Amino acid sequence: MAAHKRLHDGFEQDPDQPEKKRMERSVSFSTVIREAMVMKQVQSVFLVLEPLLRRVVQEEIQAGLLVPLFGDFPPDGREDWTTGEFARGVVKERAGKRPLLTGDVGLTMRDGRAVVNDLQFTDNSSWVRCRKFRIGARVVPGSYEGGRVAEAMTDAFNVRDHRGELYRKHYPPALTDDVWRLEKIGKEGAFHRKLRQNGVETVQEFVRMLNVKPEMLRAIMGDGMTDRMWEVTTSHARTCDAGDKVYAYAGQHGATVYVNALCQLVRLEFAGVQCAAQQLTRAQKAYVHQLFVEAFEQRHSLQEAEPLPAAMLLHASSSSNSLPMLQNAAPVAPPPLPATPLWFQSNQELDLQIVDELPDQNGCFGFQMY
């Protein structure tokens, strides 16, 4: 025992040395090599496991599926449900219909997110009891082993049928709208075909003919359009906005008519002097109507004029002034204008005396001042 004690004591450090020096031991080279190899093996294992883990995660998420749900799911407004309740909440398509939900219904997750580029409902939600749908996401049954992955779903929403948008009427109709946008004229219907055969393709052309040649337009529509239907269609057409463009058509003898995009008379000039249609004689009205028809027939080559001030317009939107001429007037030569001006531009008030008889002015009218 004494020899053992002395041997043990012989290996002890000098008690006079610091404690830190007594505890330090040199690390062998073999230990460093062993630890480095262990770290390298762990890193190699990580490199091998990473693609495997990514593959497992991707395979699990690729088995996800988007399904349509009833808008009132889950039952009783609960926030939890069973797998069976979720399956019973899936909406089946109606008989003879395509699958209710189409597009990217299979999910692929990248970095914890899934992107859906195309998803469409093939039917509206008006036929289900709650009139709303939800979109649910779930794992495909049998494609996942382990604990249950809870389903997810969106809020409830309405799905409307927009197939009628292609045939919807416009209120008010635009100049460039197809003529079947008007009430009582169906797309590719009998009235539409008749109008198209006669060159009436747009609402603008319909209203132009309505303003200038209503009898011709009525004949095109035929007996199949009743008077009530005609009234509905023309009333809808007249709500079209003519815009601000004005076109001029000059005839002989200094007469010029100004019309808008709907062939409505907005200004009338004789020899450069503006005049009101209500003040024309019957012969003058017949001549102006002739110019008006010529302007309609050459409507595609009319020259656009400068916009007219509002005070100079004849209120073309008024139904009484849309065609203030004689509809059945025969073409006549314009009567000569009187030598004296028909209108006087002055800021002073004129005291005009009314006489019982006017001097003969070859069918024209005028004022005699005293």
Secondary structure as UniProt FT lines:
FT   HELIX           2..10
FT   TURN            15..16
FT   HELIX           19..23
FT   HELIX           29..62
FT   STRAND          64..70
FT   TURN            71..72
FT   HELIX           75..77
FT   HELIX           83..88
FT   TURN            95..96
FT   STRAND          101..103
FT   STRAND          109..110
FT   TURN            111..112
FT   STRAND          113..114
FT   STRAND          119..121
FT   TURN            126..127
FT   TURN            129..130
FT   STRAND          133..139
FT   TURN            141..142
FT   STRAND          152..153
FT   HELIX           163..167
FT   TURN            175..176
FT   HELIX           179..181
FT   TURN            183..184
FT   TURN            187..188
FT   HELIX           190..197
FT   TURN            198..199
FT   HELIX           203..212
FT   HELIX           214..221
FT   TURN            223..224
FT   HELIX           227..237
FT   TURN            238..239
FT   STRAND          246..250
FT   HELIX           252..254
FT   STRAND          255..260
FT   TURN            261..262
FT   STRAND          265..270
FT   TURN            271..272
FT   STRAND          273..274
FT   HELIX           277..279
FT   HELIX           282..297
FT   HELIX           299..301
FT   STRAND          303..305
FT   HELIX           310..312
FT   TURN            316..317
FT   TURN            319..321
FT   TURN            327..328
FT   TURN            362..363
//
